[in-house]
Amino acid sequence: MVERKRIEIPEGAKVKESVGEEAEFPFDISPMYEGERIRKGDMYVELGGPSQPGFELVIALPMDQVEDMKVTLIGPDLDEMEEGSTHPYAMIYYIAGEMVETDLEPVIERRNHDFQNYIEGYMHLNQRYDIWIRIGKNAIKKGLKSLIQIAKATMMLYKNELPFIEKIEAVYITDKDLVEKLLNELAMPIFEERDARVEALSDEDVDEFYSCTLCQSFAPTNVCVVSPDRPSLCGAITWFDGRAAAKVDPEGPNRAIPKGELLDPIGGEYSGVNEFAKQESGGEYDRIKLHSFFEYPHTSCGCFEVIGFYMPEVDGIGWVHRGYAEPAPNGLTFSTMAGQTGGGKQVVGFLGIGIAYFRSKKFIQADGGWYRVVWMPKDLKERVAKYIPDDIRDKIATEEDAKTLDELKEFLKKVDHPVVKGVVRPVDGQKITNGWVEEEEEEEEVAEEVAEAPAEAAAAQPAAMQPMQMPAMPGFQLPALQMPQATSAAPAGIKLVIKDAKITIDKVVVRKAEKEKKGGK
């Protein structure tokens, strides 16, 4: 177990300290500010986020090691930051109390997102090592001068909302070297330790799962279901964490979900989960399969660490994490895909997950698991490499192997990835995809269909090409892919008839039948 102790402040570091409760704050504090978005044009400073290191961490300590309502700030304060600038940011909380235990650390840590979004002019996104904070210009104009004020407001909310916390102390850090050092030497080992606890447990071993509804301020219909084999989308809550939270706050955001009847052992569908999803989503969704990418997938909030995306051109799934800024082979960045998927939607073709889900023995098992994965950024792949089966690890491309769909196709052919010839699902040995159809065969099939219909072609009226629909996935319909509209009407006498032809999305071959020469020659 990683030792829990107070951090050491380096000699010569710039330090501010404040002890005791704040008499008043220069900003409002209310749940009405949950969901407040601070756009770049309205931002005074940004803390953490895509370009700077950051993390939040709660450490449980003995009572005599915590100085109640004390804040220590290490590094530049708000009044030393230039407008529009971005800075590293760490928030560490020491907590103590008779009911406080190590199991509660991640649960209390996740409430930082909740409480800090009560603060007017302060936007908190994500969790753990992905925190992204923006402070608005209006907050500065109203009198916000120091991060110590933010810390005092947050600690006050913790003690008011979670009375089992008898003492709380905060250390906020904006010194980049110290943020990076503590992230690597303290925070990450603790995060890894938490995630590893649940690996020996499976969905079948427990009678109930747990919910997390903290993200509903940003994603009103999101229903996060936390099971032993599927941690929260943000990665901050495991099944053990949910259990600990429900124990101390049964009516809070982490509540027990009776599993009910097992409806689909491979997809991971339970009657109790469906009933809870319907209730908590306001009737928006009434079915969720915990381990399916395509059929009634889990909703995606927006705080997810990784997003999965289906590429019909290769019939495979790619994954990209928040820290990867370049476009994936489908031409879209993480932020673009997250904008389409977040908000608590159930979207076929995109799926938000926590990185710890890659550890799961049931990782998207309904769709082939790792044998359906075709691309990941190198950094992400290396991070979870030990959980990838040996026989598929080298067949999953990274940005060093492929940055476009064409390059990805060539790589997958070269390594003979299972998607090329058809994926066999490991969990039950069923072949779930048919593999690729060679382009030459497609061209031949299309040409034959056109040749079979000369009479129909002669009688056809001019018509614009219609949108082509993707084949329906089980239980859902993928969005229609719009084909480019013709700039003018098709020539008279031409009609394209395709019967049962297999067509790749990026290429359709259209051939015009030759007209008979005048005089029947």
C-alpha positions in Angstrom: 0.0 0.0 0.0 1.3 3.5 -0.9 2.2 5.3 2.2 -0.1 8.2 3.1 1.8 11.2 4.5 2.0 15.0 4.2 4.1 16.3 1.3 7.4 17.9 1.8 7.7 21.6 0.7 11.0 22.2 -1.2 13.3 24.8 0.3 13.1 28.2 -1.3 9.6 27.5 -2.7 7.2 30.5 -2.8 4.6 29.8 -0.1 1.4 31.4 1.2 -0.5 30.1 4.2 -3.9 30.9 5.7 -5.6 29.3 8.7 -9.3 29.5 9.7 -12.6 30.0 8.0 -13.2 32.9 5.6 -15.6 35.6 6.8 -17.0 36.2 3.4 -16.3 35.4 -0.2 -16.3 37.7 -3.3 -18.4 35.2 -5.2 -21.7 33.4 -4.8 -21.7 29.8 -3.8 -24.7 27.8 -5.0 -25.7 24.6 -6.9 -27.2 27.0 -9.5 -23.7 27.5 -10.9 -23.3 23.8 -11.7 -22.9 23.4 -15.5 -21.6 27.0 -15.9 -19.3 27.1 -18.9 -16.4 29.6 -19.2 -15.5 30.0 -22.8 -12.0 31.1 -23.9 -13.0 34.7 -24.5 -14.4 35.0 -21.0 -11.5 33.2 -19.3 -9.0 35.0 -17.0 -6.7 32.1 -16.4 -6.7 28.4 -17.1 -5.3 25.8 -14.7 -4.3 22.3 -15.7 -6.1 21.3 -18.9 -4.7 19.9 -22.1 -1.4 21.9 -22.0 -0.4 21.8 -18.4 0.1 19.1 -15.8 -2.5 18.9 -13.0 -4.2 16.5 -10.5 -6.4 16.4 -7.5 -5.9 14.0 -4.6 -7.4 13.3 -1.2 -5.3 11.7 1.5 -6.7 10.3 4.7 -4.5 10.9 7.7 -4.6 10.6 11.5 -6.4 13.5 13.4 -3.2 14.9 14.8 -1.6 15.3 11.3 -4.3 17.6 9.9 -4.6 21.3 10.7 -8.3 22.1 10.2 -9.2 24.8 7.6 -5.5 25.5 6.8 -4.5 26.3 3.2 -1.0 26.3 1.8 -0.4 27.7 -1.6 2.9 26.8 -3.3 3.8 28.8 -6.4 2.3 31.9 -8.1 -1.2 33.1 -7.0 -3.9 34.6 -9.2 -2.7 38.2 -8.8 0.7 37.1 -10.3 -0.9 35.4 -13.4 -1.3 37.2 -16.7 -4.8 37.3 -18.2 -5.3 34.5 -20.8 -2.4 32.5 -19.4 -2.3 28.7 -18.5 -0.7 27.2 -15.4 0.0 23.8 -13.8 -2.3 23.0 -10.9 -2.5 20.5 -8.1 -5.1 20.3 -5.3 -4.3 18.0 -2.4 -6.7 17.6 0.6 -5.7 16.0 3.9 -8.8 14.7 5.7 -9.4 13.2 9.1 -12.3 11.9 11.2 -13.5 8.9 13.2 -15.4 7.6 10.1 -12.7 8.6 7.6 -10.9 5.6 6.0 -8.6 5.1 3.0 -11.5 3.5 1.0 -13.3 6.9 1.1 -10.4 8.8 -0.5 -11.5 8.5 -4.1 -15.2 9.2 -3.2 -14.4 12.4 -1.4 -11.9 13.3 -4.1 -14.6 13.1 -6.8 -16.8 15.5 -4.8 -14.2 18.2 -5.5 -15.7 18.4 -9.0 -19.2 18.8 -7.5 -18.4 21.4 -4.9 -16.0 23.6 -6.9 -18.7 23.9 -9.6 -20.9 25.6 -6.9 -18.5 28.6 -7.1 -19.6 31.4 -9.4 -17.1 32.1 -12.1 -15.1 28.9 -11.6 -15.4 25.9 -13.9 -14.0 22.5 -12.9 -13.9 19.7 -15.4 -12.6 16.1 -15.3 -10.8 14.3 -12.5 -7.6 12.7 -11.1 -4.8 13.7 -13.4 -7.0 15.3 -16.1 -8.4 18.3 -14.2 -9.2 21.3 -16.2 -10.1 24.6 -14.5 -11.0 28.0 -15.9 -11.6 31.1 -13.8 -13.7 33.8 -15.5 -12.9 37.5 -15.9 -16.1 38.5 -14.1 -14.9 36.6 -11.0 -11.7 38.6 -10.9 -13.7 41.9 -11.4 -15.9 40.9 -8.5 -12.9 40.6 -6.2 -11.4 37.1 -6.5 -7.8 37.6 -5.8 -6.4 34.3 -4.5 -6.6 30.6 -5.0 -6.7 30.4 -1.2 -10.3 31.8 -1.4 -11.2 28.9 -3.7 -9.7 26.4 -1.3 -11.5 27.9 1.7 -14.9 27.8 -0.1 -14.3 24.2 -1.2 -13.3 23.0 2.3 -16.3 24.7 3.8 -18.6 22.8 1.4 -16.8 19.5 2.2 -17.5 20.0 5.9 -21.1 21.1 5.4 -22.0 18.4 3.0 -19.9 15.5 4.4 -20.0 15.9 8.2 -18.0 12.8 8.8 -15.0 14.9 7.7 -14.0 16.4 11.1 -10.8 18.0 9.8 -9.7 19.1 6.4 -6.6 20.9 5.2 -5.7 21.9 1.6 -2.4 22.3 -0.3 -2.7 24.0 -3.7 0.3 24.0 -6.0 1.0 26.1 -9.2 4.8 25.4 -9.2 5.3 23.3 -12.3 8.3 21.2 -11.1 6.5 20.3 -7.9 3.2 19.5 -9.6 5.0 17.1 -12.0 7.1 15.5 -9.2 4.1 14.8 -7.0 2.0 13.6 -9.9 4.6 11.0 -10.8 5.8 10.0 -7.3 2.6 10.3 -5.2 -0.6 10.7 -7.1 -0.2 8.1 -9.9 0.9 5.3 -7.5 -2.2 5.9 -5.4 -4.4 5.9 -8.5 -2.9 2.7 -9.7 -3.3 1.1 -6.3 -7.0 2.0 -6.2 -7.6 0.5 -9.7 -5.7 -2.7 -9.0 -7.9 -3.6 -6.0 -10.9 -4.4 -8.2 -9.1 -6.6 -10.7 -9.7 -9.8 -8.7 -13.4 -9.2 -8.5 -16.0 -9.8 -11.3 -19.6 -8.7 -12.0 -20.8 -12.2 -11.0 -19.3 -12.0 -7.6 -21.5 -9.3 -6.2 -25.3 -8.7 -5.8 -25.4 -5.0 -6.6 -23.6 -2.4 -8.6 -23.4 1.4 -7.8 -24.4 4.6 -9.5 -22.6 7.9 -9.9 -24.7 10.9 -10.9 -22.1 13.6 -10.2 -21.9 14.5 -13.9 -25.6 15.1 -14.3 -25.0 18.9 -13.9 -23.2 18.7 -17.3 -24.9 15.6 -18.7 -28.5 15.5 -17.3 -29.4 12.1 -18.8 -26.1 10.3 -17.9 -26.4 7.2 -15.8 -23.0 6.0 -14.7 -23.2 2.3 -13.6 -20.1 1.1 -11.7 -19.6 -2.6 -11.5 -16.5 -4.7 -10.6 -15.8 -5.2 -14.3 -16.6 -1.6 -15.4 -15.3 1.4 -13.4 -16.8 4.9 -13.9 -16.2 6.7 -17.1 -14.1 9.3 -15.4 -11.9 6.6 -14.0 -12.2 8.0 -10.4 -14.8 5.5 -9.0 -14.4 1.8 -8.7 -17.0 -0.7 -7.3 -15.2 -0.5 -3.9 -15.4 3.3 -4.0 -19.1 3.2 -4.8 -19.7 0.8 -1.9 -17.9 3.0 0.5 -19.7 6.1 -0.6 -23.1 4.5 -0.4 -22.4 3.3 3.1 -21.7 6.9 4.4 -24.2 8.7 2.2 -27.0 6.3 1.0 -29.0 9.2 -0.7 -25.9 10.7 -2.3 -24.7 10.4 -5.9 -23.3 6.9 -5.3 -26.2 4.6 -4.6 -26.7 0.8 -4.7 -28.3 -0.7 -7.8 -29.7 -4.2 -7.4 -28.6 -6.2 -10.4 -31.9 -8.0 -10.9 -32.2 -10.6 -13.6 -29.3 -11.3 -15.9 -30.7 -10.7 -19.4 -27.6 -10.9 -21.5 -24.5 -12.5 -20.0 -22.2 -11.5 -22.9 -23.4 -7.9 -23.3 -23.8 -7.4 -19.6 -27.5 -6.5 -19.4 -29.4 -6.6 -16.1 -33.0 -5.9 -15.4 -32.1 -3.9 -12.3 -29.7 -1.7 -14.2 -32.3 -1.1 -16.9 -34.9 0.0 -14.3 -32.4 2.3 -12.6 -31.3 3.8 -16.0 -34.9 4.6 -16.9 -35.5 6.2 -13.6 -32.3 8.3 -13.4 -32.3 9.4 -17.1 -35.9 10.7 -16.8 -37.1 7.9 -19.1 -34.6 8.8 -21.8 -33.0 5.3 -21.8 -34.4 2.0 -20.5 -31.7 -0.4 -21.6 -27.9 -0.5 -21.0 -25.4 -3.2 -21.8 -22.3 -2.7 -19.8 -19.9 -4.6 -22.1 -21.3 -3.7 -25.6 -20.0 -1.1 -28.0 -22.9 -1.3 -30.5 -26.0 -2.6 -28.8 -27.5 -0.3 -26.1 -24.1 1.0 -25.0 -23.4 2.8 -21.8 -24.2 6.5 -21.9 -21.3 8.9 -22.1 -21.0 11.9 -19.8 -18.2 14.1 -21.0 -15.7 13.4 -18.2 -14.6 10.1 -19.7 -10.9 9.6 -20.0 -11.0 7.8 -23.4 -13.4 7.7 -26.3 -13.9 4.7 -28.6 -14.9 5.3 -32.3 -16.0 2.8 -34.9 -14.4 2.9 -38.4 -16.7 1.2 -40.9 -14.0 1.4 -43.5 -12.0 -1.2 -41.6 -14.8 -2.6 -39.5 -12.7 -1.9 -36.4 -12.7 0.2 -33.3 -10.2 2.8 -32.3 -9.5 4.5 -29.0 -8.1 7.9 -28.2 -7.4 9.5 -24.8 -7.9 13.1 -23.7 -4.2 13.9 -23.9 -3.8 13.0 -27.6 -4.3 16.3 -29.5 -3.9 15.1 -33.1 -6.7 13.7 -35.3 -7.3 10.0 -35.2 -7.4 8.0 -38.5 -11.1 8.9 -38.9 -10.0 12.6 -39.2 -11.5 13.6 -35.9 -9.8 14.8 -32.7 -10.7 13.7 -29.2 -12.5 17.0 -28.5 -14.6 16.8 -31.7 -15.7 13.3 -30.9 -16.3 14.1 -27.3 -18.6 16.9 -28.4 -20.7 14.5 -30.4 -20.8 11.8 -27.7 -20.9 13.6 -24.3 -23.9 15.1 -22.6 -25.3 11.7 -21.4 -26.2 10.4 -24.8 -26.3 6.7 -25.9 -24.5 6.9 -29.2 -23.8 3.9 -31.4 -20.3 4.2 -33.0 -18.8 6.2 -30.1 -18.3 5.2 -26.5 -16.7 7.0 -23.5 -14.8 4.9 -20.9 -12.3 5.1 -18.1 -8.8 3.9 -18.7 -9.2 1.3 -16.0 -11.9 -0.4 -18.2 -9.0 -1.7 -20.4 -8.0 -3.8 -17.5 -11.4 -5.6 -17.4 -11.8 -9.2 -18.4 -15.1 -8.2 -20.0 -13.8 -5.2 -22.0 -16.3 -4.7 -24.8 -16.6 -8.5 -24.9 -19.9 -8.5 -26.9 -18.0 -7.0 -29.9 -14.8 -9.1 -29.8 -12.9 -7.3 -27.1 -9.3 -6.5 -28.0 -9.7 -8.5 -31.2 -11.9 -5.7 -32.6 -9.4 -2.9 -31.6 -7.4 -1.6 -34.5 -5.8 1.7 -33.4 -4.7 3.5 -30.3 -2.2 6.4 -29.6 1.2 5.0 -28.7 1.1 6.6 -25.2 -2.2 5.0 -24.4 -1.3 1.6 -25.8 2.0 1.5 -23.8 0.1 2.4 -20.7 -2.3 -0.6 -20.9 0.0 -3.0 -22.9 0.1 -5.7 -20.2 -3.7 -6.1 -20.5 -3.7 -6.6 -24.3 -3.5 -10.3 -25.3 -0.1 -11.3 -26.7 -1.4 -12.5 -30.0 -3.1 -9.1 -30.9 -0.8 -6.6 -29.2 1.5 -6.0 -32.2 -1.5 -6.0 -34.6 -3.0 -2.8 -33.1 -1.7 0.2 -34.9 -0.6 3.5 -33.3 0.1 6.9 -34.9 3.6 5.7 -35.8 2.0 3.0 -38.0 -1.0 4.8 -39.4 -2.4 8.4 -39.3 -5.1 8.0 -42.1 -7.6 5.3 -43.0 -5.7 4.3 -46.1 -2.5 3.8 -44.0 -4.5 1.9 -41.4 -5.9 -0.4 -44.0 -2.5 -1.2 -45.3 -1.1 -1.9 -41.8 -4.0 -4.2 -40.8 -3.6 -6.2 -44.1 0.2 -6.5 -43.5 -0.2 -7.8 -39.9 -3.2 -9.9 -40.8 -5.4 -8.3 -38.1 -8.6 -10.4 -37.3 -10.9 -7.7 -38.8 -9.5 -8.5 -42.2 -10.8 -12.0 -42.3 -13.4 -11.8 -39.6 -13.4 -11.5 -35.8 -14.1 -14.5 -33.6 -15.4 -13.5 -30.3 -13.3 -15.1 -27.5 -16.0 -15.2 -24.9 -18.1 -17.8 -26.9 -16.1 -18.6 -30.0 -18.7 -17.1 -32.3 -17.6 -15.4 -35.5 -19.2 -11.9 -35.4 -17.8 -10.2 -38.5 -17.3 -11.5 -42.0 -14.0 -9.7 -42.8 -13.2 -7.4 -45.7 -14.4 -7.9 -49.3 -11.6 -7.1 -51.7 -12.2 -4.0 -53.8 -11.7 -6.0 -57.0 -14.7 -8.2 -56.1 -16.8 -5.2 -55.3 -16.1 -3.5 -58.6 -17.0 -6.8 -60.4 -20.3 -7.1 -58.5 -21.3 -3.5 -59.2 -20.4 -3.9 -62.9 -22.5 -7.1 -63.1 -25.5 -5.4 -61.5 -25.4 -2.5 -64.0 -25.1 -4.9 -66.9 -28.1 -6.9 -65.7 -30.5 -3.9 -65.9 -30.2 -2.3 -69.5 -34.0 -2.1 -69.9 -34.5 -0.4 -66.6 -31.7 2.0 -67.3 -33.2 3.0 -70.6 -36.6 3.8 -69.0 -35.2 5.5 -65.9 -35.9 9.2 -65.2 -33.1 11.6 -64.1 -32.7 11.5 -60.3 -30.2 12.8 -57.8 -28.1 10.3 -55.8 -29.8 9.5 -52.5 -28.1 9.2 -49.1 -26.7 5.8 -48.5 -27.7 4.2 -45.2 -25.3 2.2 -43.0 -26.4 -1.3 -42.2 -28.3 -1.3 -38.9 -26.4 -2.4 -35.8 -28.3 -4.6 -33.3 -30.9 -2.5 -31.6 -29.8 0.8 -33.2 -29.3 2.5 -36.6 -26.0 4.2 -37.3 -26.4 7.8 -38.5 -26.9 8.0 -42.3 -23.7 8.8 -44.2 -24.6 11.5 -46.7 -23.2 10.9 -50.2 -22.1 14.1 -52.1 -25.1 15.6 -54.0 -24.7 15.8 -57.7 -24.1 19.3 -59.0 -26.5 18.6 -61.9 -29.1 15.9 -62.8 -27.8 12.6 -63.9 -27.8 12.0 -67.7 -31.1 10.6 -69.1 -31.3 6.9 -69.4 -28.9 6.1 -66.6 -30.0 4.3 -63.4 -27.7 2.6 -60.9 -29.2 -0.7 -59.5 -27.3 -2.4 -56.8 -28.6 -5.7 -55.4 -27.0 -7.2 -52.3 -23.6 -5.7 -53.3 -21.0 -5.2 -50.5 -19.6 -1.8 -50.7 -16.8 -0.1 -48.7 -17.8 3.3 -47.4 -14.9 5.2 -49.0 -15.4 3.8 -52.6 -18.4 3.2 -54.8 -17.7 2.3 -58.5 -20.3 3.5 -61.0 -20.0 2.5 -64.6 -22.2 3.8 -67.5 -23.5 1.2 -69.9 -22.4 1.8 -73.5 -25.1 3.1 -75.9 -25.9 1.2 -79.1 -24.4 2.8 -82.1 -26.7 4.4 -84.6 -28.2 2.1 -87.2 -27.9 -0.9 -84.8 -24.2 -1.3 -85.5 
